[in-house]
Amino acid sequence: MGAILVPVVIIVIVVVAATLSFKRFVVRERARADRLYADREAVMRYQVPHGQDPAAVLVGLGRAGYEATIDPVVGETNELAIARGEHSRMDREELRDALAGITQLNMEGDQSPVPTPIRFADE
């Protein structure tokens, strides 16, 4: 009986820990997205090109010093990334340069640069 009880207890502990970690992650991401949406003037919207991995764009923007998240309002595709720079005012050309410097993976797996010209949703 004890040989069965120990693995069951370990599995329960792992499941509870994973659930709590996931919940903490979701709350943290939701708070970050709310913070990004709070200042509409400092936010730019960028349509991730079809077939490109939005995660690669998010990571590249993070490395360039920008905060970014996927816009949940867009719909099921979630292709529109929201980005805000470290400063209260963001320069479009600096953001274009950061996006142009991202080498991202296609959904098919090959690497390609971000297509040019880079345009934002309000242009």
N, C-alpha and C positions, 0 to 999 in steps of 0.2 A: 504494500500500500504506500509506503514512504517513497519507493522508487518512482511511483507515478505522480505523487503529490509535488515533489520538487520541480520537475519540468513544467507542470501546470502552473505553479506559482511563478516561475521564471517567465513563462509566456504571458501571464496576466500582467506582470510588472512591465515587461517590454511593451505590450500593447498600450497600457496606461501612459507610459512615458512617451511613446510615439504620438499618441493622441494629444497630450498636453503640449508637446513640442510643435505639432502642426497647428494647434489652436493659437499658440503664441506667435507663430510665424504669420498666420492669417491676420491677426489683430495688428501686428506691427506693419504689415504691408498695407492694410486698409488705412491705418493712421498716416502712413507715408503718402498714399494716394490722396487722402483728404487734405493733407498739408500742401501738396502740389496744386490741387484744384482751388484752394483757398485764395490764391493770388492769381487771378485770371490774366492779368497783364504781363506777368512774368513767365507765362506758360506758352510754349509753342507746340503745335501738333504736326506730326510727321507721319505720312502714310508709308508704312513699310512696303516695299515693292512686292508684288505677287510672286510667290515662290521662294521668298527669302525668309530666313528664320528670325523672327522678332527678338528672340533671346540673344542672338549675336549682336544685334543693334543695341539692346539694353546694356549688355556687358561693355561694348565699345564706348557707349556714352558715359557709363560709370567710370571707366578708366580715364576718360577725357575730363572728368570733373563735373559731370552733369548728373542730376537725378532724373530718372526716367521710370515710367511705368506704362503698362498697357491700359488703354482707356476702356473700361468695362461698358461704357454707354454705346459704343459703336455697334455692337451686335456680336454675333457668334464668331466672326473672324478675328476680332481683336487685333487688327493690323495697325491701328493708329497708336503710335507711341507718344507719350507726353514727356517733355524734357524741360528742365529748368536748370540754369547755371548756378554757380556758387554765389554770384552777385545778384542783387535785386533786379538789375536790368540785364537782359541777355542780348548779345550781339548776334544777329542772324548769320553774318559771314563767319564768325567764329564757330557757330554751331554747324554751318555747312562744311567748314574745314574738318571739324571733328567727324561728321558723318562720312565725308569723302575718304577719311583715313581708315575707316573701318573695313577690314576684309572679313566678309561674312560667309557663312556656309549656306548654300542653297538647301532646300528641303531634300534634294536629290543627293547632296553630299559634296559636290564640287565647290571650290572657293571662287568667289568673284567679287569685284569691288562694288560699292554702292553705285547704282546707275546715276548718270548725270543728265540733265540738270537736277539738282536737289531742290525740291519745292516743299513749302509748308502748306498746310491745309487752308490758310487764309490768303494765299497768293493765287 
